Amino acid sequence: MSEGARRGIGLGLGAYLIWGVLPLYFKLLGGVAASEIVAQRVLWSVLLLGVLILATRHLGRLRAALRDPRAVRLLLVSALLIGANWLIYVWAINARHVLETSLGYFLNPLVNVLMGVVLLKERLTRAQGLAVALAAAGVAVLAVGAGTGLWISLGLALTFASYGLLRKIAPVESLEGLAVETMILAPIALAWLGWLTRSGALAFGRDPVESGLLALGGVITALPLLLFAAAARRLKLSTLGLLQYIAPTIQFLLAVLVFGEPLTPAHLICFAAIWTGLAIYAADGLRRFRTASSPA
């Protein structure tokens, strides 16, 4: 395994661990509309990323990204995708659909693998193919029992998998790319917060703790996305896709053990199939790494 791939795995692990525990944060904001939470995330992220760009002296890179028509077009689409993903996710968490969000992010790696094979011509080993097939079977069992919440799962999977693909091919680094994305979303966020203010429905400012948590959304948003974007540029989509089972597994456990959402036999079958697939994939990766590292 190359040094870049090892770094990519470390960055990916950091992103997915943070995303895994995010439901705990959004549950603290249960009294705030999902649309305001997302709008606040966007604006606080713009401020944070602006500070980071100035501190790291990357203003020239940001200007270069903004002058690149291809990069701007790709980031325009990726910004809309991640905005839609945030809105679905936050609404689902506070509407007690954490299991459906978990299913969405279990589906997401399968969509990533499909995109990698079909669009980027990536190849899977036999063991990797078996791992993906087991995971797909488990998710299919869970999807049958998902009921009316399946749209949440599909929406999350498709928006985030497409976002990951665009960030992989966009000719811009992670910090500058995320800055451009939040700048694109900022006017929409400002307009929505302005409407909430005029209608008297704005939550920010009514309680110091709640307002502080909303402001913290900038860090909560930017950090894992920066880690993810950096990982996406260093890893195959298939590898990135299988790493992504970490976050939904944590969400799955939170839904059942902390939030008390009902656990059905379909959930148990899905959980067992996915982790069996991951064990096969990890064992295959370790075997190939040892083979490549051994002297000829």
Number of C-alpha atoms within 10 A of each C-alpha: 12 9 9 13 16 14 15 24 21 13 20 28 21 16 23 23 18 18 20 22 15 18 23 14 15 21 16 14 20 16 11 18 15 22 18 20 25 23 25 24 25 27 22 22 26 23 14 14 23 18 12 16 17 11 10 8 11 15 15 12 16 19 12 13 21 18 11 12 10 13 20 20 13 19 27 17 16 24 22 17 21 22 22 16 20 23 17 21 26 24 20 20 22 19 12 15 19 27 28 29 29 27 29 26 29 30 27 28 27 23 21 27 25 19 18 20 15 11 10 14 10 14 14 15 11 11 16 22 16 17 23 26 16 21 26 21 15 25 23 16 17 22 21 10 14 18 10 8 17 18 14 23 26 18 18 28 25 19 20 24 24 19 22 24 20 20 23 21 13 20 17 24 17 20 22 23 26 23 22 23 23 26 21 19 19 20 14 14 23 15 12 16 21 13 13 15 13 9 9 9 13 17 19 20 11 9 9 10 13 18 15 12 17 26 18 16 21 20 15 19 19 22 16 20 21 21 20 23 26 22 28 25 23 20 19 19 26 22 22 23 26 24 16 24 24 20 21 26 22 19 26 25 18 20 23 14 12 11 17 11 16 10 14 10 11 17 20 13 15 23 18 13 21 23 17 17 23 20 13 18 22 16 14 16 17 13 12 12 13 11 11 11 10 7 6 5
